[in-house]
């Protein structure tokens, strides 16, 4: 079910027809997905260390609960 939804969304994004071969387009979309996830993780890290833009630092909070 989820795969069907993902394929339909991929076809909509890449303007492919129902019976067109999707393998190359799915690889490209996977690369884009990995890039987006990387950017989100980078922004989260920058927010934690105080290097994110002000609008992100204002909406995020971080508390460290480590051992001493």
Residue, then its C-alpha position, 0 to 999 in steps of 0.5 A: x500500500x505504501x509503495x503504491x502511494x510512493x510510486x504514484x507520488x513519484x509519477x506526479x512529481x516526475x510527470x510520468x505515465x502509469x506504465x512508464x519505467x520508473x527505476x531511474x526516476x526513483x533513484x533520483x528521488x531517493x538522492x533528493x530524499x537523502x539530501x533533504x534528510x541530511x540538510x534537516x539533520x545539519x540544521x538540527x545540529x546547528x540549532x543544538x550548538x547555537x549556529x542555526x539562524x535565529x528563527x530556528x534557535x527561537x523555536x527549539x530547545x535542547x537540554x543535556x542530561x548527561x552523566x558527570 
